[in-house]
């Protein structure tokens, strides 16, 4: 079921700009970051209840996406991660294609398999991992059929 609610733009200007370009072009522009493909993740804000949107590096395998909560190796998880923990329902826009998803945090061997895919898709994740003491969460975004 598609997410319902009022969209609350990010307080970060570049995120607002990229989301606006991605959506206004119906997924034809704003689809890359640092020369690599991105998706738009929509979550429900755990505090506000409003819809929140974030461009994330595209990691795709066998119909599912991974969302890597790296924040460039910052010490804290991103807001969208906390939103998904509170409410795993989400939407992914990949270019012009929009799909409803349900998130779950990966652990153990499954996380390691997906982590390798994430690093292959965006090699900077390997460096980000060295910048932080936390285990960077990997959320699997599975179809909500």
C-alpha positions in Angstrom: 0.0 0.0 0.0 1.5 3.4 -0.9 2.6 5.6 1.9 0.1 8.3 2.9 0.9 11.7 4.5 2.3 15.1 4.1 5.8 15.4 2.6 8.3 17.2 4.8 11.4 18.2 2.8 14.8 17.6 4.3 16.5 20.4 6.3 19.6 19.7 4.1 19.5 21.8 0.9 21.3 19.4 -1.5 18.9 16.6 -0.4 15.9 18.9 -1.0 17.3 19.9 -4.4 18.0 16.3 -5.6 14.6 15.0 -4.4 12.9 17.9 -6.2 14.8 17.2 -9.5 14.3 13.5 -9.3 10.5 13.8 -8.7 9.8 16.7 -11.0 11.5 14.9 -13.9 9.6 11.6 -13.1 13.0 9.9 -12.5 14.8 11.1 -15.6 17.1 13.6 -13.9 18.7 13.7 -10.4 19.3 10.0 -10.6 23.0 10.0 -9.9 25.3 11.1 -7.2 29.0 11.3 -7.7 28.4 9.7 -11.1 26.6 6.6 -9.7 22.9 5.7 -9.7 20.7 6.6 -6.8 17.2 5.7 -5.7 14.8 7.8 -3.7 13.7 6.2 -0.4 10.5 7.5 1.2 9.9 6.7 4.9 7.4 7.9 7.5 9.1 10.2 10.1 9.1 8.5 13.4 8.5 11.7 15.3 6.6 13.9 12.8 4.6 11.2 11.0 5.3 13.1 7.8 6.8 11.5 4.7 10.6 11.9 4.5 12.7 11.4 1.3 16.3 10.6 0.9 18.5 9.9 -2.2 20.6 6.7 -1.5 23.1 4.9 -3.6 21.4 2.2 -5.7 22.2 -1.3 -4.5 20.0 -3.8 -6.3 20.0 -7.6 -6.5 17.3 -10.2 -7.4 14.5 -7.7 -7.2 15.5 -6.2 -3.8 17.3 -3.1 -2.8 19.7 -2.5 0.1 19.8 0.8 2.0 23.2 1.4 3.6 23.0 3.6 6.8 26.6 4.9 6.4 26.3 8.7 6.6 29.9 8.7 5.2 31.1 6.9 8.3 29.6 9.3 10.8 29.2 8.2 14.4 25.4 8.2 14.3 22.8 6.4 12.1 20.8 8.6 9.6 17.3 9.7 10.4 15.8 7.4 7.7 17.3 4.4 9.4 15.5 5.2 12.7 12.3 5.9 10.6 12.5 2.4 9.1 13.1 0.7 12.5 10.0 2.5 13.8 7.9 1.7 10.7 9.4 -0.6 8.1 6.9 0.4 5.3 8.7 2.5 2.7 8.7 3.4 -1.0 11.5 3.2 -3.5 11.7 5.2 -6.7 14.3 3.8 -9.1 14.2 6.1 -12.1 10.6 6.2 -13.2 9.7 3.0 -11.3 8.1 3.4 -7.9 7.5 0.3 -5.7 6.2 -0.3 -2.1 8.7 -2.0 0.1 9.2 -3.3 3.6 12.5 -2.9 5.3 14.3 -5.3 7.6 17.8 -5.0 9.1 20.3 -7.6 7.9 22.5 -9.5 10.3 25.2 -12.2 10.2 26.0 -14.0 6.9 23.1 -12.3 5.0 24.4 -8.9 6.0 27.9 -9.8 4.9 26.6 -11.1 1.5 24.7 -7.8 1.0 27.6 -5.7 2.3 29.8 -7.1 -0.5 27.2 -6.1 -3.0 27.0 -2.7 -1.5 30.7 -2.1 -1.7 30.7 -3.4 -5.3 28.0 -0.9 -6.2 29.6 2.0 -4.3 33.2 1.3 -3.3 33.4 4.3 -0.9 31.4 2.2 1.6 34.5 0.2 2.4 36.3 3.4 3.5 33.2 4.7 5.4 33.4 1.5 7.5 36.9 2.4 8.6 35.8 5.8 9.8 33.4 4.6 12.5 33.2 2.3 15.4 29.6 1.4 14.7 28.5 -1.5 12.5 26.9 0.2 9.5 23.4 -1.1 9.2 22.2 -2.6 5.9 18.5 -2.6 5.5 17.0 -4.9 2.9 14.0 -3.2 1.1 11.8 -6.1 -0.1 8.7 -5.9 -2.3 5.5 -5.4 -0.4 3.2 -7.4 -2.7 
